[in-house]
Amino acid sequence: MYRGIQAIEQFMESIGLTWQPGQTESAELRVSYRIGNTRPLGIDRTLVEFHCDAKRAKVWVPEFSRTSFHQWFEVPYQEFEFTPGGSMLKIKAAARGNAPPYSVGIKPLA
């Protein structure tokens, strides 16, 4: 299993994008997020941006800006996981203060 920046790099490679330091890559993907124990919100098709920075790699889902869940997903603030041969980049964050834990899944459309 890959974690952190390596998880982002491997996921990008699996969907045909190239990690290029200092560049932003984007693709239309399927995303979902779950806050606490709630039912996940799924978005079947949206643009996802990958900001390739070895020190501050981050992922942005513009569609989430329409919800209360509008933030960058950034290493090291969230955990990133990608399993070789898998199709989903998983982003997880533990509960902090009054904020419940949440998870995000990003995967190809097909």
C-alpha positions as CSV (number, residue, x, y, z in Angstrom):
1,M,0.0,0.0,0.0
2,Y,1.2,3.5,-0.9
3,R,0.8,6.4,1.5
4,G,1.2,10.1,1.3
5,I,2.7,11.7,-1.8
6,Q,3.6,8.3,-3.2
7,A,-0.1,7.3,-3.0
8,I,-1.0,10.4,-5.0
9,E,1.7,9.7,-7.6
10,Q,0.7,6.1,-8.0
11,F,-3.0,6.9,-8.3
12,M,-2.2,9.6,-10.9
13,E,-0.2,7.1,-12.9
14,S,-3.0,4.5,-12.7
15,I,-5.4,7.0,-14.4
16,G,-2.9,8.2,-17.0
17,L,-1.6,11.4,-15.4
18,T,2.0,12.3,-14.9
19,W,3.4,13.7,-11.6
20,Q,5.4,16.7,-12.7
21,P,6.8,18.8,-9.8
22,G,5.4,22.3,-9.9
23,Q,2.6,21.4,-12.2
24,T,-1.2,20.9,-11.8
25,E,-2.8,17.9,-13.5
26,S,-6.6,17.4,-13.7
27,A,-9.0,14.7,-14.7
28,E,-12.7,14.0,-14.6
29,L,-13.3,11.4,-11.9
30,R,-15.9,10.0,-9.5
31,V,-15.7,11.2,-5.9
32,S,-17.4,10.5,-2.6
33,Y,-17.1,11.8,0.9
34,R,-18.4,10.7,4.2
35,I,-18.4,12.7,7.4
36,G,-18.6,10.7,10.6
37,N,-21.2,7.9,10.3
38,T,-23.4,9.7,7.8
39,R,-24.3,8.3,4.4
40,P,-21.6,9.2,1.8
41,L,-22.3,11.9,-0.8
42,G,-21.3,10.7,-4.2
43,I,-20.6,12.8,-7.3
44,D,-20.5,10.7,-10.4
45,R,-18.4,13.1,-12.5
46,T,-16.3,16.1,-11.5
47,L,-13.0,17.7,-12.2
48,V,-10.3,16.8,-9.7
49,E,-7.0,18.8,-9.5
50,F,-3.7,17.4,-8.4
51,H,-1.1,19.9,-7.4
52,C,2.3,18.2,-7.7
53,D,4.6,19.6,-5.0
54,A,7.0,17.4,-3.1
55,K,6.6,19.4,0.0
56,R,2.9,20.3,-0.1
57,A,1.2,17.9,-2.4
58,K,-2.6,18.5,-2.5
59,V,-5.8,17.6,-4.2
60,W,-8.7,19.9,-4.9
61,V,-12.3,18.9,-5.8
62,P,-14.0,22.1,-6.9
63,E,-17.5,20.4,-6.7
64,F,-17.1,20.2,-3.0
65,S,-17.0,24.0,-2.8
66,R,-20.8,23.8,-3.2
67,T,-21.1,21.9,0.1
68,S,-19.9,22.5,3.6
69,F,-17.0,20.3,2.7
70,H,-14.8,22.7,0.8
71,Q,-11.1,22.4,1.6
72,W,-7.9,21.2,0.1
73,F,-6.8,17.7,0.8
74,E,-3.1,18.1,1.6
75,V,-0.2,16.0,2.8
76,P,0.4,15.8,5.8
77,Y,-3.0,17.1,7.1
78,Q,-4.9,14.1,5.8
79,E,-3.9,10.5,5.2
80,F,-3.6,9.4,1.6
81,E,-3.7,5.7,0.6
82,F,-3.6,3.8,-2.6
83,T,-3.3,0.1,-3.0
84,P,-1.4,-1.2,-6.0
85,G,-3.9,-2.8,-8.5
86,G,-6.7,-0.8,-6.8
87,S,-8.7,1.9,-8.4
88,M,-9.4,4.3,-5.5
89,L,-7.3,7.0,-3.8
90,K,-8.5,7.2,-0.2
91,I,-8.2,10.3,1.9
92,K,-8.9,10.1,5.6
93,A,-8.8,12.5,8.5
94,A,-9.3,11.8,12.2
95,A,-11.7,13.8,14.3
96,R,-10.3,17.1,15.5
97,G,-11.9,19.2,18.2
98,N,-15.6,19.3,17.3
99,A,-15.0,18.1,13.8
100,P,-15.9,14.5,13.1
101,P,-13.6,12.2,11.2
102,Y,-14.2,12.0,7.4
103,S,-13.1,10.1,4.4
104,V,-13.0,10.8,0.7
105,G,-12.7,8.4,-2.2
106,I,-11.6,9.3,-5.7
107,K,-11.7,6.8,-8.5
108,P,-12.0,6.6,-12.3
109,L,-15.3,7.1,-14.1
110,A,-15.5,3.6,-15.6
